[in-house]
Amino acid sequence: MWQVYFFILPIGLGIMTLVASLMCLFAYLMSNDKATRLPAFTWFKRLLIVAFLLLSVGLFMTFKNFWC
């Protein structure tokens, strides 16, 4: 049973990373300063990729565990 918690862990981390990337997108959209806009957009892209990787790994491990 404890393995299920490790399978669900990447899903929670992926959701938190997705929220962080949306905060960076909000910072990019609301900023008028060029020095702030560029780093916010690069962090948005990085965190979005990490979030989708974590979510896909977590969903794959979770559904593989429940269906097999």
C-alpha positions in Angstrom: 0.0 0.0 0.0 2.8 2.4 0.7 4.0 2.2 -2.9 0.8 3.9 -4.0 1.8 7.0 -2.1 5.1 7.1 -4.0 3.2 6.8 -7.2 0.9 9.7 -6.4 3.7 11.9 -5.2 4.8 13.0 -8.7 1.2 14.1 -9.4 1.1 16.4 -6.4 4.5 17.8 -7.2 3.4 18.3 -10.9 0.4 20.2 -9.8 2.4 22.5 -7.5 4.9 23.0 -10.3 2.1 23.9 -12.7 0.8 26.5 -10.2 4.3 28.0 -9.9 4.6 28.2 -13.7 1.2 29.9 -13.9 2.5 32.4 -11.3 5.5 33.1 -13.5 3.2 33.6 -16.5 1.2 36.1 -14.4 4.4 37.9 -13.5 5.3 38.0 -17.2 1.9 39.4 -18.3 1.7 42.0 -15.5 5.3 43.3 -15.7 6.3 46.4 -17.7 10.0 46.1 -17.0 12.0 44.3 -19.7 14.4 43.0 -17.0 11.6 41.2 -15.2 9.6 40.0 -18.2 12.4 37.9 -19.8 13.3 35.8 -16.7 9.7 35.3 -15.8 8.9 33.9 -19.3 12.0 31.6 -19.2 11.0 30.3 -15.8 7.4 29.8 -17.0 8.7 27.6 -19.9 11.0 25.6 -17.7 8.4 25.0 -15.0 5.8 24.1 -17.5 8.0 21.4 -19.0 8.9 20.0 -15.6 5.2 20.0 -14.5 4.1 18.0 -17.5 6.9 15.6 -17.1 6.0 15.0 -13.4 2.3 14.7 -14.2 2.9 12.2 -17.0 5.2 10.1 -15.0 2.9 10.1 -12.0 -0.2 9.3 -14.0 1.7 6.5 -15.8 2.9 4.9 -12.6 -0.5 5.3 -10.9 -2.7 3.9 -13.6 -0.2 1.1 -14.3 -0.4 0.1 -10.7 -4.2 0.2 -10.6 -4.9 -1.5 -13.9 -2.4 -4.4 -13.9 
